[in-house]
Amino acid sequence: MTIQYDEVRNFLYAEARCLDDKKWDDWLTYYHPDVDYWMPSWDDDGELVTDPHREVSLMYYAHKGGLEDRVFRIKTERSSASSLPEARTSHMISNIEIMQNSEESTAVRYNWSTNSYRYKTVDTYFGTTFVTLVKSAEGQIQIKRKKIILVNDYIHHVIDVYHV
């Protein structure tokens, strides 16, 4: 069964809302167990790296277990990204495009911007994300692949999953 545009839009909005509301366990349900979650870095020539196994990435989780570990660290204050005080975020999603839609999966591209408030400072992150969505046997949409392009990669502190 193909995924319709309004389902894609509502799914992306709901996933972002989980991050803004700090509903970490709910957020994890949006991800397939075999998800490939990747935020490549830019190389010295201004090109994105192409292999998360051989080149430095801003974030890379080869499966949902990595995301679950990240959420555990955020929730238990065992975060190297210094998650306290927690950032307050507001995610905005735009330019949602279905790039390919088949019975097996739906490829989506969208732009995003996140405002983050912490330590009396507002930071803005923005970029483009490519996701591959699939439906489970129960009909639940999940992210099977997520590639996040952070356009403004010159940032003054560690970036985390809730910033993007």
N, C-alpha and C positions, 0 to 999 in steps of 0.2 A: 504494500500500500504506500503510495507516494505521500509526502508530507506537503501540506498546502502552506501558502505564504502566511496566512494569519496564524497558523499553528507555529511556524518558525518564529514570527515576530513575538508572539505571546510567550513562547519558550525562552527566547533570549532576554526579554524583559524580566521574566520571573527569575531566571538565573542571576541576573544582575541585582535584582531586589534582595535575593538571599545574601549577597555580599554586603550590600548596604545595611541590611538588618542584622548582620552577623549571625545568620542562621546557618552555621557551618555544616551541620549534619544534613540539613535539607539541601544545601548547595551540592554536596557530594552525590546526591541522588541523580543529579543531572548528567553524571559521567558514567560511561560504559566501563566495565571492569578492565577492558583492554585499551583504555584511552591512551593516546599519544598526545601529551600536553607539552607544547614547546614554544618558547620565546627565544628566537635566535638573536645573537648580537650582531652588531655591524663591525666589519673588519676595518683595517686602516685605510682601505681604498673606498670606503663608503658603500660597500656591498654587504648584503646579509650573508652570514655563514650558512653553509648548506648541509652540514652533517653534525648533529648534536653529539655523536659518539667520538668525533675527532677534533672538534673545534669548541671554543668556549661559547656557551649560551647563557643568556640572562636567567632562564629557568628551563628545566627539562625534567619531566616525569614520564617514564616509559610505560606506566600503567597506573591504575587508580590507587594502588597501595602507596605510591609516592605522594599523591594528593591527600590521602588519609593521614599519612605521617605529618604532612605540613599542617593540616587542620588540628591534629593532636597537639602539635607544638604551639600553635596559636592559642588553643583553648587552655593549655596547661602552663602558659608563660615560659615555655622552654624554647623560645624562638630566638635564633641568632639575629633575626631582623628587628629585635627589640620592639616587640608588639605592644608594649605598655608605655605610655597610655595608648589605648587602641585608637587608630585613626578613624575619623568619621568620614565616610565616603559618599559620593553621589555619582552614580554611573549613568551616562547618557549614550544611547545607541542610535545610530542613524544609517542611512544608505544601505539598508538590508537588501541584498540581492541573492536570489537563488541562481546559482551558477550551473547546476546540474541536478536533475531530479529523476530518480529511477525507483524501481521497486525495492532495491537493496539499500540505497542511501540518498541523502540530499546534501549537496555541497553548497555552502553559504559563505558569502563575504559580507562584512559589515564594518562600518567605522564606529569608533567609540571615543569617548572622552570621560575621564574620571577626575573629579575634584576631590582632594583629600585634605582634611584639616587635622593638624596635630601640632602641639607645641606652639600654639598661637600663630601658625603659619599655614597658608593654603598652597598646596602644590597641585599642578595640573599635569596629567598624563594623557596622551592621546595616540591613536594609531588605527590600524586595520587588523581585523581578525578573520581567519578562514577556519570554518568548522565543517566537519562531516558529521551529519546527524543520521542516526539509525533508530528504528523502532524495535523495542523488545517484543517478545512473544505476547506480552500482556498489552501491547500497544503504547507503552511509555516511550517518549522520545528521549534519546540520550546522545551525548557527545562522544563520538568514537575517535575523533582527531581534532585537535585545536592548535592552530599556529597563530601566535600573537606577534604582530609587528609593532614594537614600540617606536614611534617616530621620534619623540623627543627623548633620546636615550642618554643625554647628558643630565644626570640627576645628582642631587647632593646627598642621597642616602640610599639604603637598601630598598629595593622594590619587592613587593610581595603579591601573592595571588589576589588579594583584595584591592590592589591598585589598578588592576587591569580587568 
